[in-house]
């Protein structure tokens, strides 16, 4: 297999990453995220229709009736509908909403559940979600430092931070709703990205020990080339699945699927041009990865 000179393009790749990171951070600082009801609070209404429910007609009815910002999704079956109202709607308006739906539908509409999610719960979810991501990053750092070397750990963390910020920046710039399913997808992206990075690092460590007279840049090129086929097959297969979820999974998991698509794409890129390049910039060498010789090994080798 011909070795691809990935590292020769590292300056261009890092410039692109720096630009995307700057745009993402600027968007997060100015526009922030479009927090969903899980974080901001609001009213959740579940209704059951006696026949198949037309989600488009329900959205149109609610919009014309003054329920601005209502999110309508189906769950369980095509007769069960979940309606999320933003903060500011009272319980009385929730009851009025049911009456509005009954007038617009020829059959029966049954109220199954109606509950209010307070902003305090949303603040707690936001805080706990942030702590979950920080904890995941911290544990990953310890794992990589223990299994490989500190320079690799710094590269892995740089890649993870890169992936998370770009995914959050995408949601900030597009204005898509950021809810608990999207947060779960970002945590999944962290796991996917670190798995891809570890595969590359494992091959780099193996080649550093095998190709002792080869320059570090060439070792990284060889290692990334050898793992490229596995990386592309894994990423493309996963992307096919999440793309199908985005197209046919419905509105409830659309944000989840989109965040996975973005995260897997940037995660595949970062394993090559962020994690590996960071380790190279940190000055990783063959000496960092040599297996330490046990005391007394030399004496045993020369003993009669």
Secondary structure as GFF3:
##gff-version 3
##sequence-region A 1 304
A	DSSP	three_ten_helix	6	9	.	.	.	ID=ss1
A	DSSP	alpha_helix	10	30	.	.	.	ID=ss2
A	DSSP	beta_strand	34	35	.	.	.	ID=ss3
A	DSSP	alpha_helix	37	40	.	.	.	ID=ss4
A	DSSP	beta_strand	42	49	.	.	.	ID=ss5
A	DSSP	alpha_helix	55	64	.	.	.	ID=ss6
A	DSSP	beta_strand	71	74	.	.	.	ID=ss7
A	DSSP	beta_strand	80	86	.	.	.	ID=ss8
A	DSSP	alpha_helix	91	104	.	.	.	ID=ss9
A	DSSP	beta_strand	109	117	.	.	.	ID=ss10
A	DSSP	alpha_helix	119	147	.	.	.	ID=ss11
A	DSSP	alpha_helix	150	174	.	.	.	ID=ss12
A	DSSP	beta_strand	177	178	.	.	.	ID=ss13
A	DSSP	alpha_helix	180	210	.	.	.	ID=ss14
A	DSSP	alpha_helix	216	248	.	.	.	ID=ss15
A	DSSP	three_ten_helix	251	253	.	.	.	ID=ss16
A	DSSP	alpha_helix	254	270	.	.	.	ID=ss17
A	DSSP	pi_helix	271	275	.	.	.	ID=ss18
A	DSSP	alpha_helix	276	281	.	.	.	ID=ss19
A	DSSP	alpha_helix	286	289	.	.	.	ID=ss20
A	DSSP	alpha_helix	297	302	.	.	.	ID=ss21
###
